[in-house]
Amino acid sequence: MMNTPREKNNNLRSDLIELYLQRINSAWEAINANKHHANGSFAKKFEEVINQDRLHPSALILQYAQSYLLVAIENLKHWCQLEKLYLENPHLGGLPILAPISNIRVSIENSATILWTLQDLRETENFQRVIQLAFEELSTFRKYLSLMHNELCKDSYSPSKINPLSHLNDSCRENFENSQIVFNSLNRFIEINGLSTTSFPRFTSGGDTKGLLFQLHGNQLEILYSQLSGTVHGRYWSFRQNTTHTHTSEHPTAANVTSNTFTVNEDLLGSALNVAVSLMVGATNEYLSLFN
């Protein structure tokens, strides 16, 4: 019995997903393997510094690169496993929207962040960029801390408030103190090395400022990301372009009624998956090069 064109297409996509999963698993194994710091490598050069100062930018590069990469790989793996499930079980219907697109968006963001921080740059520029990333992380953490302080210490505080804090909660106080240590350490390194406090870039461009994705791979990557982001957030322009609505004619009171479903445009899925895997492989290679 001959397969239909759609069945053939699904078989090809299933084979491609299997190939991607092999690449993802290889990246995961390489990251989690015990790494020897080769002579002349970034990690070897700063090994003593990192052991003495966990807030030195060289330490932050290793910490951020690994954590961002693991999240990128996990989200990408989940995406591939989910699509493989739906390809091999046609009775489940079309692939749902939000879960897979959210996975692929996170993977692209994290891999792109690693590449932007590390790719083809001199050491000083690597430090400059990881400091920008660190300040972005610190800003988000402080916003969280302000909310927790208001809740745990029964006090009203915003990140812009200058007055010193009094803490009823020891954990809250410790977190604030640690965040201030990080802030002071980064500023001290900036001052000593003549770096700047430039903000971490947005993923997409705005006005005269080129976004992180544009800086990496130009307009096409930024367009793809905008389509993914718009669809995840239910933006009408993107939702209308990239989804298919399967209508049902059954009366709502009928016993055999089925839910209306939305499925994602296969071309967008294919492009997004291909780009995400490429970025993940590139980010993995950049991370491993720190030890080679």
Residue pairs with C-beta under 8 A, 6 or more apart in sequence:
3 11
10 87
10 90
13 83
13 87
13 270
14 84
14 87
14 88
17 80
17 83
17 84
17 87
17 273
18 84
20 76
20 80
20 273
20 277
21 77
21 80
21 81
21 84
23 277
23 280
23 281
24 73
24 76
24 77
24 80
24 277
24 280
25 77
27 69
27 73
27 280
27 281
27 284
28 70
28 73
28 77
30 284
30 288
31 66
31 69
31 70
31 73
31 284
31 287
31 288
35 43
35 288
35 291
36 291
37 43
37 44
37 47
37 291
38 44
38 291
38 292
41 290
41 291
41 292
42 58
42 61
42 123
42 289
42 290
42 291
43 50
43 62
43 290
43 291
44 291
45 58
46 56
46 58
46 59
49 56
49 58
49 59
50 56
50 58
50 59
50 62
53 59
53 185
54 63
55 181
55 182
55 185
55 186
56 189
57 126
57 127
57 130
57 131
57 134
57 189
58 127
60 130
60 131
60 133
60 134
61 117
61 118
61 126
61 127
61 130
61 290
62 290
64 113
64 114
64 117
64 130
64 133
64 134
64 137
65 114
65 117
65 118
65 283
65 286
65 287
65 290
66 287
68 110
68 111
68 113
68 114
68 283
69 110
69 111
69 114
69 280
69 283
69 284
69 287
71 106
71 107
71 110
72 106
72 107
72 108
72 109
72 110
72 111
72 114
72 279
72 280
72 283
73 107
73 280
73 284
75 103
75 104
75 106
75 107
75 110
76 103
76 104
76 107
76 276
76 277
76 280
78 103
79 100
79 103
79 104
79 107
79 273
79 276
80 273
82 95
82 99
82 100
82 103
83 95
83 100
83 269
83 273
85 92
86 92
86 93
86 94
86 95
93 246
93 261
93 263
94 244
94 246
94 261
94 263
94 264
95 263
95 264
95 269
96 261
96 262
96 263
97 231
97 243
97 262
97 263
97 264
98 232
100 264
100 269
101 228
101 231
101 232
101 264
101 272
102 232
104 228
104 272
104 273
104 276
105 225
105 228
105 229
105 232
107 276
107 279
107 280
108 213
108 225
108 228
108 272
108 275
108 276
108 279
109 203
110 283
111 276
111 279
111 280
111 282
111 283
112 203
112 212
112 213
112 216
112 221
112 279
112 283
113 133
113 212
114 283
114 286
114 287
115 216
115 279
115 282
115 283
115 286
116 129
116 201
116 212
116 215
116 216
117 126
117 129
117 130
117 133
118 126
118 286
118 287
118 289
118 290
119 216
119 282
119 286
121 129
124 193
124 195
127 189
127 193
127 195
128 195
128 196
128 198
131 186
131 189
131 190
131 195
132 198
132 199
132 200
132 201
133 200
134 182
134 186
135 186
135 197
135 199
135 200
136 199
136 200
138 179
138 182
138 183
138 186
139 159
141 179
142 159
142 179
143 159
145 172
145 175
145 176
145 179
146 157
146 158
146 159
148 172
148 175
149 155
149 157
149 165
149 167
149 169
149 172
149 176
150 156
150 157
152 168
152 169
152 171
152 172
153 165
153 166
153 167
153 168
153 169
153 172
154 168
155 165
155 166
155 168
157 165
165 173
165 176
167 173
167 176
187 197
189 195
190 196
190 197
201 209
201 210
201 211
201 212
201 215
202 209
202 211
202 212
203 211
203 212
203 213
203 222
203 225
204 211
204 213
204 214
204 222
204 225
204 226
204 229
205 211
205 214
205 222
211 222
213 221
213 222
213 225
214 221
214 222
221 275
224 268
224 271
224 272
224 275
226 238
227 238
227 241
227 242
227 268
228 268
228 272
229 238
230 237
230 238
230 239
231 238
231 239
231 242
231 243
231 264
231 268
241 265
242 264
242 265
242 268
243 262
243 263
243 264
243 265
244 262
244 263
244 264
244 265
245 260
245 261
245 262
246 260
246 261
246 262
246 263
247 260
248 257
248 258
248 259
248 260
250 256
250 257
250 258
251 257
